[in-house]
Amino acid sequence: MVTRADVLAVFGVGDLITYGEDALSQVELPRDAREVLRDIGVPRREEPLFEAAVPTMMLVPGRDQPVCRFGSDFGTDLCIVPDSGEVISASSHIESTERFVNSSLSQFIEFLVQVTTQRREFAGLADSEVDRRVRELEVELTRFDGNALSGPDNWWAVIVEQLKAGLL
């Protein structure tokens, strides 16, 4: 499981946001997601993958129950499904845009730490070395949360494909 030290090592104290009980009492979250937001935190901004937002409940077309929005990917909202703890990418405007991201918020943060660390190391490397590292990263991410990469339209599967293509 990702720790606060892991997240601080990558994003630094100035770029990490935690939320107090006042903010978290306004949203419906599983205990483990609440603990991540309170004790570990999320990065303020890591382009082009994530930008934090104050947790709020929102309705998503096609879902019966609201989800907890905690950030965005600069195009869609990143949300926690209260009853399962899963992280999804969704839009409050368009029904067909929902994507599975991770099985839990802690796994999302772990993926963000791993992918950000690798992306920062890509600069100056030969293409063949970047390709090798992306393949190793994919294996590691699959080991940590196989559901995240299990379908070609899943959020992280798309990110990994973009890494392979040199788009990120």
Kinemage of the C-alpha trace (Angstrom):
@kinemage 1
@onewidth
@group {chain A} dominant
@subgroup {mainchain}
@vectorlist {calphas} color= white
{ca met a 1} P 0.000 0.000 0.000
{ca val a 2} L 1.224 3.491 -0.834
{ca thr a 3} L 2.455 5.561 2.108
{ca arg a 4} L 2.616 9.282 2.757
{ca ala a 5} L 6.419 9.031 2.506
{ca asp a 6} L 6.104 7.503 -1.000
{ca val a 7} L 3.846 10.325 -2.146
{ca leu a 8} L 5.999 13.025 -0.526
{ca ala a 9} L 9.116 11.619 -2.200
{ca val a 10} L 7.567 12.146 -5.637
{ca phe a 11} L 5.371 15.224 -5.237
{ca gly a 12} L 6.904 17.071 -2.250
{ca val a 13} L 5.129 18.622 0.698
{ca gly a 14} L 4.169 21.795 -1.193
{ca asp a 15} L 2.397 19.848 -3.924
{ca leu a 16} L 0.439 17.506 -1.674
{ca ile a 17} L -3.083 18.137 -0.400
{ca thr a 18} L -4.762 16.414 2.505
{ca tyr a 19} L -8.324 17.003 3.613
{ca gly a 20} L -9.577 17.418 7.163
{ca glu a 21} L -12.649 15.874 8.677
{ca asp a 22} L -14.668 19.033 7.940
{ca ala a 23} L -14.248 18.577 4.193
{ca leu a 24} L -14.592 14.800 4.338
{ca ser a 25} L -17.737 14.881 6.457
{ca gln a 26} L -19.539 16.435 3.477
{ca val a 27} L -19.020 13.380 1.231
{ca glu a 28} L -19.834 9.679 1.282
{ca leu a 29} L -16.649 7.609 1.110
{ca pro a 30} L -15.418 4.167 2.144
{ca arg a 31} L -13.158 4.230 5.201
{ca asp a 32} L -9.955 3.456 3.246
{ca ala a 33} L -10.563 6.270 0.730
{ca arg a 34} L -11.269 8.684 3.587
{ca glu a 35} L -7.980 7.669 5.235
{ca val a 36} L -6.028 8.218 1.998
{ca leu a 37} L -7.469 11.716 1.534
{ca arg a 38} L -6.901 12.602 5.187
{ca asp a 39} L -3.580 10.903 5.999
{ca ile a 40} L -1.684 10.390 2.726
{ca gly a 41} L -3.036 13.057 0.399
{ca val a 42} L -3.196 13.649 -3.329
{ca pro a 43} L -0.929 15.783 -5.516
{ca arg a 44} L -2.260 19.240 -6.372
{ca arg a 45} L -1.465 18.858 -10.049
{ca glu a 46} L 0.473 16.397 -12.162
{ca glu a 47} L -0.037 17.263 -15.817
{ca pro a 48} L -1.416 15.717 -17.924
{ca leu a 49} L -2.747 13.073 -15.540
{ca phe a 50} L -4.329 14.680 -12.494
{ca glu a 51} L -5.498 17.841 -10.806
{ca ala a 52} L -6.932 17.703 -7.285
{ca ala a 53} L -10.321 19.094 -6.326
{ca val a 54} L -12.085 19.444 -2.993
{ca pro a 55} L -14.093 16.222 -2.607
{ca thr a 56} L -17.744 16.757 -3.571
{ca met a 57} L -20.618 14.471 -4.429
{ca met a 58} L -21.806 14.608 -8.036
{ca leu a 59} L -24.308 12.838 -10.213
{ca val a 60} L -23.100 10.931 -13.245
{ca pro a 61} L -25.519 10.135 -16.087
{ca gly a 62} L -26.352 6.440 -16.089
{ca arg a 63} L -25.631 5.928 -12.366
{ca asp a 64} L -28.338 5.700 -9.722
{ca gln a 65} L -26.144 6.964 -6.897
{ca pro a 66} L -23.823 9.986 -6.724
{ca val a 67} L -20.049 9.545 -6.743
{ca cys a 68} L -17.373 11.530 -4.917
{ca arg a 69} L -15.334 13.738 -7.246
{ca phe a 70} L -11.790 14.269 -5.925
{ca gly a 71} L -10.037 15.567 -9.035
{ca ser a 72} L -9.860 15.566 -12.801
{ca asp a 73} L -7.640 14.424 -15.642
{ca phe a 74} L -8.077 17.808 -17.358
{ca gly a 75} L -11.006 16.417 -19.344
{ca thr a 76} L -13.117 14.198 -17.134
{ca asp a 77} L -13.779 14.000 -13.420
{ca leu a 78} L -11.991 11.412 -11.296
{ca cys a 79} L -14.419 9.995 -8.771
{ca ile a 80} L -14.729 7.401 -6.027
{ca val a 81} L -17.769 5.128 -6.095
{ca pro a 82} L -18.956 5.184 -2.451
{ca asp a 83} L -20.237 1.610 -2.173
{ca ser a 84} L -17.248 -0.121 -3.851
{ca gly a 85} L -14.372 2.333 -3.375
{ca glu a 86} L -13.507 2.013 -7.080
{ca val a 87} L -12.080 5.024 -8.878
{ca ile a 88} L -13.718 5.955 -12.170
{ca ser a 89} L -13.295 8.647 -14.774
{ca ala a 90} L -16.653 10.188 -15.614
{ca ser a 91} L -18.418 13.290 -16.796
{ca ser a 92} L -21.417 14.907 -15.208
{ca his a 93} L -22.517 15.904 -18.720
{ca ile a 94} L -22.065 12.886 -21.004
{ca glu a 95} L -23.330 9.385 -20.192
{ca ser a 96} L -20.912 7.357 -22.330
{ca thr a 97} L -17.609 8.632 -20.942
{ca glu a 98} L -17.263 6.518 -17.775
{ca arg a 99} L -14.032 4.513 -17.529
{ca phe a 100} L -12.722 2.232 -14.803
{ca val a 101} L -9.519 3.638 -13.285
{ca asn a 102} L -8.529 1.621 -10.189
{ca ser a 103} L -10.002 -0.723 -7.617
{ca ser a 104} L -9.328 1.786 -4.819
{ca leu a 105} L -8.046 5.294 -4.193
{ca ser a 106} L -4.827 3.988 -2.624
{ca gln a 107} L -4.153 2.015 -5.813
{ca phe a 108} L -4.821 5.121 -7.896
{ca ile a 109} L -2.276 7.083 -5.838
{ca glu a 110} L 0.235 4.217 -6.132
{ca phe a 111} L -0.199 4.175 -9.928
{ca leu a 112} L 0.184 7.957 -10.056
{ca val a 113} L 3.418 7.735 -8.022
{ca gln a 114} L 4.830 4.964 -10.252
{ca val a 115} L 3.864 6.539 -13.583
{ca thr a 116} L 5.016 10.022 -12.567
{ca thr a 117} L 8.358 8.674 -11.347
{ca gln a 118} L 8.956 6.838 -14.630
{ca arg a 119} L 7.815 9.737 -16.827
{ca arg a 120} L 10.267 12.075 -15.073
{ca glu a 121} L 13.099 9.635 -15.786
{ca phe a 122} L 12.272 9.294 -19.519
{ca ala a 123} L 13.866 12.615 -20.475
{ca gly a 124} L 17.172 12.038 -22.206
{ca leu a 125} L 16.763 8.261 -22.511
{ca ala a 126} L 17.010 6.413 -25.793
{ca asp a 127} L 13.692 5.275 -27.255
{ca ser a 128} L 14.593 1.627 -26.705
{ca glu a 129} L 15.235 2.295 -22.998
{ca val a 130} L 11.922 4.153 -22.636
{ca asp a 131} L 10.146 1.245 -24.359
{ca arg a 132} L 11.770 -1.241 -21.987
{ca arg a 133} L 10.796 0.824 -18.942
{ca val a 134} L 7.202 1.206 -20.112
{ca arg a 135} L 6.942 -2.590 -20.526
{ca glu a 136} L 8.351 -3.089 -17.008
{ca leu a 137} L 5.999 -0.440 -15.636
{ca glu a 138} L 3.016 -2.167 -17.245
{ca val a 139} L 3.973 -5.467 -15.577
{ca glu a 140} L 4.380 -3.745 -12.209
{ca leu a 141} L 1.071 -1.896 -12.482
{ca thr a 142} L -0.726 -5.093 -13.493
{ca arg a 143} L 0.716 -6.834 -10.446
{ca phe a 144} L -0.527 -4.078 -8.168
{ca asp a 145} L -4.068 -3.724 -9.629
{ca gly a 146} L -4.713 -6.040 -12.560
{ca asn a 147} L -8.240 -4.672 -12.979
{ca ala a 148} L -6.846 -1.274 -13.978
{ca leu a 149} L -5.282 -2.671 -17.147
{ca ser a 150} L -7.720 -5.504 -17.826
{ca gly a 151} L -9.670 -3.739 -20.574
{ca pro a 152} L -8.368 -1.647 -23.470
{ca asp a 153} L -10.737 1.220 -22.612
{ca asn a 154} L -9.805 1.364 -18.937
{ca trp a 155} L -8.257 4.697 -17.966
{ca trp a 156} L -4.778 3.377 -17.094
{ca ala a 157} L -4.731 1.053 -20.125
{ca val a 158} L -5.173 4.143 -22.301
{ca ile a 159} L -2.393 5.948 -20.383
{ca val a 160} L -0.008 3.000 -20.838
{ca glu a 161} L -0.778 2.903 -24.571
{ca gln a 162} L -0.039 6.624 -24.770
{ca leu a 163} L 3.266 6.039 -22.966
{ca lys a 164} L 4.141 3.270 -25.449
{ca ala a 165} L 3.349 5.609 -28.342
{ca gly a 166} L 5.496 8.383 -26.870
{ca leu a 167} L 2.523 10.704 -26.431
{ca leu a 168} L 3.096 11.217 -22.683
